[in-house]
Amino acid sequence: MQLPLSAEGVRVVSIGSATYVSDDLPDVPAVARTVTDLSELFVERCGVRRDLLTVLVDPESTDEIGAALAAASDAATDVLLVYFAGHGLVHSSGELYLAHSRTSSDPGHIAFSALRYPAVRECLLNSRARSLHVILDCCFAGRAIGTLAPSDVVNTARVDGASVLAAAARDELALAPAEHEHTAFTGAMISYLREGDPDGSPYISMRDVYRHLSIALPSASFPAPQFMTNQNADDLVLCANQAVSGPEGDAIDVVPDVAAQASHKVGLATSLASSIPGLGAIVHYEGWADFNPLPAALMDVDSRVPRTADQLAEILDEWPPSWESRVFAGTALLELARLRPLFARHFRGPILPQGSERSGQAAFEYIKEELGNFEELVRALDGIVEGDRHSRILASENPVDIQSHAREFIDLLERLMSFADRLRSTVIKTRHLRRSADILAHFSDQPIVSITQFIQRYTSELDQTGARIMQGEDLDIRLTIKVDIPQTLSEEFTLAVSKY
């Protein structure tokens, strides 16, 4: 079994501050043992080479920490993982700072004596690593959530993205009980990596760690962890599950070798995926900072766009100025509200495979068929937003056509989510084709998010210009929706299929 963290291009940095010179920061004795034991697990259980692991216990300056981070960032090409345990401080600006042994918590000294977390972020984003991961076991660690912006990671052409796992919310304290040898958060993670879970999968991923801690910590009256991930970063396998026997002969490839694949397979896979990069003509996607914007759109109660069936009926009865746009937006919002349960299921995480099994050529043909179905969905989206169709429908002043036009978007959302759920729930025994199915399902998430964001933006623009609408001004609110499937994701799909 070749684990991803055993690759040459991996770098891991473990940092812990247990003792402090300043009287205003209490020592945290458990941190030293915590950092040491977790670092040993990185080597013994996760396969990290000792010469690729940097351990700093009680660093005395930001320069010392920065030098270690910079060296790891420069060297990493596959995975860069940074772990920190110690005091987290909040500057008057609201930024998170990480304390070292000579840090002072005096508000006037924090900026000079502690490490700005945004500096850590910048260091990571400058790395060539395909996958970035930060684990923070400190107070206020939740302030780091979202700071590895998904759009930043996509723009640097990484395939696997980034994740941040935090021990506490942005205004919450992390705990290190005096009677425990480890901090509460990392101690639970250490136990999980050591012992595994008999009900879990054969390998433990970042996603599995978060899910386990989300149950184990609150049940022990400790803060619930926070997690941010994008692309496929949470799929990163850390180690084998000690409590489960993995399938014989299974392996996880660390560095894909396209040249090693049979040329006819590469050619066929490229042909299968040839339409995917072309989606850029339909889309421009802004990133993953708000992966599911649906709640924000639905919770906005501004009355200028109808949020209830009664409000919509009132507009259709009274025909106020610019009623057409408001009927379109209101119908879309009501239809989105109907999809709440479906959205909740779709964005809760991967669906457990079930039903008939597919492997070998049958699985390959299934992937090929589903790729065709996805291309059909793309054509449907292109047809909905084609040219000036939206403006023409609104100009028709036909309420039936306007409402049908709004429902087209929601119907397509249902089809996209059903497509992704079908792929994720199908049992595919061939490992590389399972990966292909997961990536193909991920393609549909891009237009799903873009459509909901469009409806939110469209509604917001109407609400913000409500006064002008009520004065009879004829506003031209144009429909623009674009979806960008990152080129690197398309390439990974092609590679995964070609390895079959």
C-alpha positions as CSV (number, residue, x, y, z in Angstrom):
1,M,0.0,0.0,0.0
2,Q,1.6,3.3,-1.1
3,L,0.1,6.1,0.9
4,P,-0.1,9.6,-0.6
5,L,1.9,11.2,2.3
6,S,4.8,8.8,1.5
7,A,5.6,10.6,-1.8
8,E,8.8,12.4,-2.4
9,G,6.9,15.6,-3.1
10,V,5.2,15.7,0.3
11,R,6.3,18.1,3.1
12,V,4.8,18.2,6.6
13,V,5.5,20.9,9.2
14,S,4.4,20.3,12.8
15,I,4.6,23.3,15.1
16,G,3.8,23.4,18.8
17,S,4.2,26.1,21.5
18,A,4.0,24.6,25.0
19,T,5.9,27.1,27.1
20,Y,5.8,30.9,27.1
21,V,8.1,33.5,28.5
22,S,5.4,36.1,29.0
23,D,3.3,35.8,32.2
24,D,0.2,36.7,30.3
25,L,0.2,33.5,28.3
26,P,-0.1,30.3,30.4
27,D,2.0,27.3,29.5
28,V,0.2,24.4,27.8
29,P,2.3,21.3,28.8
30,A,0.1,18.9,26.8
31,V,1.2,20.6,23.5
32,A,4.8,19.3,23.5
33,R,3.6,15.6,23.9
34,T,0.8,16.2,21.4
35,V,3.1,17.6,18.7
36,T,5.6,14.8,19.2
37,D,3.1,12.0,19.2
38,L,1.2,13.3,16.2
39,S,4.5,13.7,14.3
40,E,5.4,10.1,15.0
41,L,2.0,9.1,13.7
42,F,2.7,11.0,10.5
43,V,5.8,8.8,10.1
44,E,4.6,5.5,11.4
45,R,1.0,5.4,10.2
46,C,0.9,7.9,7.3
47,G,4.2,7.0,5.7
48,V,5.8,10.4,5.8
49,R,9.6,10.2,5.5
50,R,11.4,11.6,8.5
51,D,13.6,13.8,6.3
52,L,10.5,15.4,4.8
53,L,8.9,16.2,8.2
54,T,9.8,19.3,10.2
55,V,9.0,19.4,13.9
56,L,9.2,22.6,15.8
57,V,8.5,22.5,19.6
58,D,8.6,25.9,21.4
59,P,10.0,28.0,18.5
60,E,11.2,31.4,19.7
61,S,10.4,33.7,16.8
62,T,8.2,34.2,13.8
63,D,11.4,34.0,11.7
64,E,12.1,30.5,12.9
65,I,8.5,29.4,12.0
66,G,8.6,31.3,8.8
67,A,11.8,29.7,7.6
68,A,10.5,26.2,8.2
69,L,7.2,27.0,6.4
70,A,9.0,28.7,3.5
71,A,11.4,25.7,3.1
72,A,8.5,23.2,3.0
73,S,6.5,25.4,0.7
74,D,9.3,25.7,-1.8
75,A,10.1,21.9,-1.7
76,A,6.5,20.5,-1.8
77,T,5.1,19.4,-5.1
78,D,2.4,16.9,-4.1
79,V,1.0,17.6,-0.6
80,L,1.9,20.4,1.9
81,L,0.5,19.8,5.4
82,V,1.0,22.3,8.2
83,Y,-0.1,21.5,11.8
84,F,0.0,24.0,14.7
85,A,-0.9,23.6,18.4
86,G,-0.6,26.4,20.9
87,H,-2.2,29.7,21.7
88,G,-4.2,31.4,19.1
89,L,-4.7,35.2,19.5
90,V,-7.0,37.7,17.9
91,H,-5.6,41.1,16.8
92,S,-7.7,44.2,17.0
93,S,-8.1,43.9,13.2
94,G,-9.8,40.5,13.8
95,E,-7.0,38.5,12.2
96,L,-5.8,35.3,13.8
97,Y,-2.2,35.2,15.1
98,L,-0.3,32.1,16.1
99,A,1.8,32.4,19.3
100,H,5.4,31.2,19.8
101,S,7.3,30.9,23.1
102,R,8.2,34.6,23.2
103,T,4.8,36.0,22.2
104,S,3.0,38.6,24.3
105,S,-0.7,38.7,24.3
106,D,-0.7,42.5,25.0
107,P,-2.9,44.0,22.3
108,G,-0.1,46.4,21.4
109,H,2.5,43.6,21.0
110,I,0.6,40.9,19.2
111,A,1.4,42.2,15.7
112,F,5.1,42.2,16.5
113,S,5.5,39.1,18.6
114,A,3.2,36.5,17.0
115,L,2.8,35.1,13.5
116,R,0.0,36.4,11.4
117,Y,-2.1,33.5,10.0
118,P,-2.5,35.4,6.7
119,A,1.3,35.2,6.3
120,V,1.0,31.4,6.7
121,R,-1.7,31.4,4.0
122,E,0.4,33.4,1.6
123,C,3.3,31.1,2.1
124,L,1.2,28.0,1.3
125,L,-0.4,29.6,-1.8
126,N,3.1,30.3,-3.2
127,S,3.8,26.5,-3.1
128,R,3.8,24.3,-6.1
129,A,2.1,21.6,-4.1
130,R,-1.1,20.3,-5.7
131,S,-2.8,19.8,-2.3
132,L,-2.6,22.2,0.7
133,H,-3.8,21.3,4.2
134,V,-3.7,23.2,7.5
135,I,-4.7,21.8,10.9
136,L,-5.0,24.3,13.7
137,D,-5.3,23.3,17.3
138,C,-5.7,26.7,19.0
139,C,-8.2,29.1,20.3
140,F,-10.2,31.1,17.6
141,A,-8.8,28.7,14.9
142,G,-12.1,29.0,13.0
143,R,-10.9,32.4,11.9
144,A,-8.7,30.6,9.4
145,I,-11.7,28.9,7.8
146,G,-12.2,30.3,4.3
147,T,-8.8,32.1,4.2
148,L,-7.4,29.5,1.8
149,A,-9.9,30.8,-0.7
150,P,-10.9,28.2,-3.2
151,S,-10.6,30.7,-6.0
152,D,-7.0,31.2,-5.1
153,V,-6.3,27.5,-5.2
154,V,-8.1,27.1,-8.5
155,N,-6.2,30.0,-10.0
156,T,-2.9,28.3,-9.2
157,A,-4.0,25.4,-11.3
158,R,-4.0,22.8,-8.5
159,V,-6.0,19.6,-8.9
160,D,-6.8,18.7,-5.3
161,G,-7.4,22.1,-3.7
162,A,-7.0,23.0,-0.1
163,S,-8.5,22.2,3.3
164,V,-8.4,23.8,6.8
165,L,-9.3,21.8,9.9
166,A,-9.8,23.9,13.0
167,A,-10.2,22.9,16.6
168,A,-12.6,25.7,17.5
169,A,-14.9,28.2,16.0
170,R,-13.8,31.8,15.3
171,D,-14.7,33.0,18.7
172,E,-14.3,29.8,20.7
173,L,-11.5,28.5,22.9
174,A,-9.7,25.2,22.2
175,L,-9.2,23.0,25.2
176,A,-6.3,21.1,26.8
177,P,-7.5,19.5,30.0
178,A,-4.8,19.4,32.7
179,E,-5.3,15.7,33.3
180,H,-4.9,14.7,29.7
181,E,-1.5,14.0,28.0
182,H,-2.8,15.5,24.7
183,T,-4.9,18.5,23.8
184,A,-8.6,17.6,23.4
185,F,-8.8,18.1,19.6
186,T,-5.5,16.5,18.5
187,G,-5.8,13.8,21.2
188,A,-9.0,12.7,19.6
189,M,-7.4,12.7,16.2
190,I,-4.4,10.8,17.4
191,S,-6.6,8.1,18.9
192,Y,-8.6,7.8,15.7
193,L,-5.5,7.5,13.5
194,R,-4.0,4.9,15.9
195,E,-7.1,2.8,16.5
196,G,-9.3,3.4,13.5
197,D,-13.0,2.8,13.2
198,P,-14.5,-0.7,12.7
199,D,-17.4,0.9,10.9
200,G,-15.3,3.0,8.6
201,S,-13.7,2.5,5.2
202,P,-10.4,0.8,4.7
203,Y,-8.5,4.1,4.6
204,I,-8.8,7.3,6.6
205,S,-9.1,10.5,4.7
206,M,-9.2,14.2,5.8
207,R,-12.9,14.0,5.4
208,D,-13.1,11.0,7.7
209,V,-11.0,12.7,10.4
210,Y,-13.4,15.7,10.4
211,R,-16.5,13.5,10.5
212,H,-15.1,11.4,13.4
213,L,-14.0,14.5,15.4
214,S,-17.4,16.2,14.7
215,I,-19.0,13.3,16.7
216,A,-16.3,12.4,19.2
217,L,-15.5,15.9,20.5
218,P,-19.0,17.3,21.2
219,S,-20.0,14.0,22.8
220,A,-17.2,14.6,25.3
221,S,-18.3,18.3,25.8
222,F,-15.4,19.7,23.8
223,P,-15.8,22.3,21.0
224,A,-16.9,20.9,17.6
225,P,-14.3,21.2,14.9
226,Q,-14.6,23.5,11.8
227,F,-13.7,22.4,8.3
228,M,-13.2,24.0,5.0
229,T,-12.4,22.1,1.8
230,N,-12.7,22.5,-1.9
231,Q,-12.0,20.6,-5.1
232,N,-11.0,17.1,-3.9
233,A,-8.8,18.0,-1.0
234,D,-10.8,16.2,1.6
235,D,-10.2,12.9,-0.3
236,L,-6.6,13.0,0.8
237,V,-5.8,9.6,2.4
238,L,-3.8,9.9,5.6
239,C,-3.4,6.2,6.6
240,A,-5.0,2.8,6.6
241,N,-7.9,2.2,9.0
242,Q,-6.4,-0.1,11.7
243,A,-9.8,-1.4,12.6
244,V,-10.6,-2.5,9.0
245,S,-8.8,-4.9,6.7
246,G,-8.3,-3.2,3.4
247,P,-8.8,-5.0,0.1
248,E,-5.8,-7.1,-1.0
249,G,-3.7,-5.6,-3.7
250,D,-5.3,-2.2,-3.6
251,A,-2.9,0.8,-3.9
252,I,-3.2,4.5,-4.1
253,D,-1.1,6.1,-6.9
254,V,0.8,9.1,-5.6
255,V,2.3,10.5,-8.8
256,P,0.2,9.6,-11.9
257,D,2.4,8.4,-14.8
258,V,0.6,9.2,-18.0
259,A,3.4,7.9,-20.2
260,A,3.1,4.5,-18.6
261,Q,-0.5,4.1,-19.9
262,A,-1.3,2.3,-23.1
263,S,-1.6,4.9,-25.9
264,H,-4.9,3.7,-27.1
265,K,-6.4,4.1,-23.7
266,V,-5.1,7.6,-23.4
267,G,-6.4,8.5,-26.8
268,L,-9.9,7.1,-26.0
269,A,-10.0,8.8,-22.6
270,T,-9.0,12.1,-24.2
271,S,-11.8,11.6,-26.7
272,L,-14.3,11.0,-24.0
273,A,-13.3,14.1,-22.1
274,S,-12.8,16.3,-25.1
275,S,-16.0,18.3,-24.6
276,I,-15.3,19.1,-20.9
277,P,-12.7,21.9,-21.2
278,G,-15.0,23.6,-23.8
279,L,-17.4,24.4,-21.0
280,G,-15.3,27.6,-20.5
281,A,-17.2,29.0,-23.4
282,I,-20.4,28.7,-21.4
283,V,-19.0,29.8,-18.1
284,H,-16.9,32.0,-16.0
285,Y,-16.9,30.6,-12.4
286,E,-15.8,32.9,-9.6
287,G,-14.6,30.2,-7.1
288,W,-15.7,28.2,-4.1
289,A,-15.8,30.8,-1.3
290,D,-19.5,30.2,-0.8
291,F,-20.0,26.7,-2.1
292,N,-23.8,26.6,-1.4
293,P,-25.2,30.1,-1.6
294,L,-28.8,28.8,-1.6
295,P,-29.6,29.6,2.1
296,A,-28.5,33.3,1.7
297,A,-30.8,33.6,-1.3
298,L,-33.7,32.1,0.5
299,M,-33.3,33.8,3.8
300,D,-33.3,37.3,2.3
301,V,-36.8,38.6,3.3
302,D,-36.7,41.9,1.4
303,S,-40.3,42.3,0.1
304,R,-39.4,43.8,-3.2
305,V,-39.0,40.4,-4.8
306,P,-41.8,38.0,-3.7
307,R,-40.8,35.3,-1.3
308,T,-44.1,33.6,-0.8
309,A,-46.9,32.4,-3.1
310,D,-49.2,35.1,-1.8
311,Q,-46.7,37.9,-2.6
312,L,-46.2,36.5,-6.0
313,A,-50.0,36.3,-6.6
314,E,-50.3,39.9,-5.5
315,I,-47.7,41.0,-8.1
316,L,-49.5,39.1,-10.8
317,D,-52.8,40.8,-9.7
318,E,-51.4,44.4,-9.5
319,W,-48.9,44.4,-12.4
320,P,-46.6,47.0,-10.8
321,P,-43.7,48.5,-12.7
322,S,-41.1,46.0,-13.8
323,W,-43.3,43.1,-12.6
324,E,-41.7,40.8,-15.2
325,S,-38.3,40.6,-13.5
326,R,-39.9,40.2,-10.1
327,V,-42.1,37.4,-11.2
328,F,-39.1,35.6,-12.7
329,A,-37.0,36.0,-9.5
330,G,-39.9,35.3,-7.2
331,T,-40.8,32.1,-9.0
332,A,-37.2,31.0,-9.0
333,L,-36.9,31.6,-5.2
334,L,-40.1,29.6,-4.5
335,E,-38.9,26.7,-6.6
336,L,-35.6,26.8,-4.8
337,A,-37.4,26.6,-1.5
338,R,-39.1,23.5,-2.8
339,L,-35.7,22.0,-3.4
340,R,-34.3,22.6,0.1
341,P,-34.4,18.8,1.1
342,L,-32.7,17.9,-2.1
343,F,-30.0,20.5,-1.6
344,A,-29.5,19.4,2.0
345,R,-28.9,15.8,0.8
346,H,-26.7,16.8,-2.1
347,F,-24.3,19.0,-0.1
348,R,-24.1,16.9,3.0
349,G,-21.2,14.9,1.5
350,P,-20.6,11.7,-0.5
351,I,-23.4,9.2,-0.9
352,L,-22.7,5.7,0.1
353,P,-22.6,3.3,-2.9
354,Q,-25.5,1.0,-3.3
355,G,-27.3,-1.1,-5.9
356,S,-25.8,-3.2,-8.6
357,E,-22.1,-3.5,-9.0
358,R,-20.1,-2.5,-12.1
359,S,-16.5,-3.2,-12.8
360,G,-14.1,-3.6,-15.8
361,Q,-15.6,-2.9,-19.2
362,A,-19.1,-2.5,-17.9
363,A,-18.0,0.3,-15.5
364,F,-16.1,1.9,-18.4
365,E,-19.2,1.9,-20.6
366,Y,-21.2,3.3,-17.7
367,I,-18.8,6.2,-17.3
368,K,-18.9,6.8,-21.1
369,E,-22.8,6.8,-21.0
370,E,-22.9,9.2,-18.1
371,L,-20.4,11.6,-19.7
372,G,-22.9,11.7,-22.6
373,N,-25.7,12.5,-20.1
374,F,-23.6,15.4,-18.7
375,E,-22.9,16.8,-22.1
376,E,-26.7,16.8,-22.6
377,L,-27.2,18.7,-19.4
378,V,-24.6,21.3,-20.6
379,R,-26.5,21.7,-23.8
380,A,-29.7,22.2,-21.9
381,L,-28.1,25.0,-19.8
382,D,-26.7,26.6,-22.9
383,G,-30.2,26.6,-24.4
384,I,-31.7,28.2,-21.3
385,V,-29.2,31.1,-21.3
386,E,-28.9,31.4,-25.1
387,G,-28.5,34.9,-26.5
388,D,-31.2,37.3,-25.6
389,R,-33.7,34.6,-24.8
390,H,-34.3,35.9,-21.2
391,S,-34.9,39.4,-22.4
392,R,-37.3,38.3,-25.1
393,I,-39.3,36.2,-22.7
394,L,-39.6,39.0,-20.2
395,A,-40.5,41.5,-23.0
396,S,-43.4,39.2,-24.0
397,E,-45.1,40.1,-20.8
398,N,-46.6,36.6,-20.7
399,P,-46.6,35.5,-17.0
400,V,-46.9,31.8,-18.0
401,D,-43.8,32.0,-20.2
402,I,-41.9,34.0,-17.6
403,Q,-42.7,31.5,-14.8
404,S,-41.9,28.6,-17.0
405,H,-38.5,30.2,-17.9
406,A,-37.7,30.5,-14.1
407,R,-38.7,26.9,-13.6
408,E,-36.3,25.8,-16.4
409,F,-33.4,26.7,-14.2
410,I,-34.8,24.8,-11.2
411,D,-35.7,21.7,-13.2
412,L,-32.1,21.7,-14.5
413,L,-30.8,21.9,-10.9
414,E,-32.8,18.8,-10.1
415,R,-31.4,17.0,-13.1
416,L,-27.9,18.0,-12.2
417,M,-28.2,16.9,-8.6
418,S,-29.8,13.6,-9.7
419,F,-27.0,13.0,-12.1
420,A,-24.3,13.6,-9.4
421,D,-26.1,11.5,-6.8
422,R,-26.6,8.6,-9.3
423,L,-22.8,8.6,-10.1
424,R,-21.8,8.8,-6.4
425,S,-24.2,6.0,-5.3
426,T,-23.3,3.5,-8.0
427,V,-21.0,0.7,-6.9
428,I,-17.9,0.8,-9.1
429,K,-15.3,-1.9,-8.2
430,T,-12.6,-0.7,-10.6
431,R,-10.6,1.8,-8.5
432,H,-9.6,4.3,-11.3
433,L,-13.1,4.2,-12.8
434,R,-14.5,4.9,-9.3
435,R,-12.3,8.0,-9.3
436,S,-13.5,8.9,-12.8
437,A,-17.1,8.7,-11.6
438,D,-16.4,10.9,-8.6
439,I,-14.7,13.5,-10.8
440,L,-17.6,13.4,-13.3
441,A,-20.1,13.9,-10.5
442,H,-18.0,16.8,-9.3
443,F,-18.4,18.5,-12.8
444,S,-22.1,19.0,-12.1
445,D,-21.5,20.8,-8.9
446,Q,-20.1,23.8,-10.9
447,P,-23.3,24.6,-12.8
448,I,-25.4,23.8,-9.7
449,V,-23.6,26.5,-7.7
450,S,-23.5,28.9,-10.6
451,I,-27.2,28.7,-11.2
452,T,-28.0,29.3,-7.5
453,Q,-25.5,32.2,-7.3
454,F,-27.1,33.7,-10.4
455,I,-30.6,33.6,-8.9
456,Q,-29.2,35.2,-5.7
457,R,-27.4,37.9,-7.6
458,Y,-30.4,38.6,-9.8
459,T,-32.7,38.8,-6.8
460,S,-30.2,41.0,-4.9
461,E,-29.9,43.5,-7.8
462,L,-33.7,43.8,-8.0
463,D,-34.0,44.3,-4.2
464,Q,-31.2,46.9,-4.2
465,T,-32.8,48.9,-7.0
466,G,-36.3,48.5,-5.6
467,A,-36.9,52.3,-5.2
468,R,-36.0,52.9,-8.8
469,I,-38.4,50.2,-9.9
470,M,-41.2,51.6,-7.8
471,Q,-40.6,55.0,-9.4
472,G,-41.4,53.4,-12.8
473,E,-37.8,53.3,-14.1
474,D,-37.3,50.5,-16.7
475,L,-34.3,48.6,-15.5
476,D,-32.4,46.3,-17.8
477,I,-31.2,43.5,-15.5
478,R,-29.5,41.1,-17.8
479,L,-29.2,37.4,-17.3
480,T,-25.6,36.3,-17.2
481,I,-24.6,32.8,-16.0
482,K,-21.3,31.1,-16.7
483,V,-19.7,27.9,-15.4
484,D,-16.0,27.1,-15.6
485,I,-14.9,23.5,-15.2
486,P,-11.2,23.9,-14.2
487,Q,-8.9,22.5,-16.9
488,T,-6.9,20.6,-14.3
489,L,-10.1,18.7,-13.2
490,S,-10.8,17.7,-16.8
491,E,-7.2,16.5,-17.2
492,E,-7.5,14.4,-14.0
493,F,-10.7,12.9,-15.3
494,T,-8.9,12.0,-18.6
495,L,-6.0,10.5,-16.6
496,A,-8.3,8.5,-14.3
497,V,-10.2,6.9,-17.2
498,S,-6.9,6.2,-19.1
499,K,-5.5,4.2,-16.2
500,Y,-8.3,1.7,-16.5
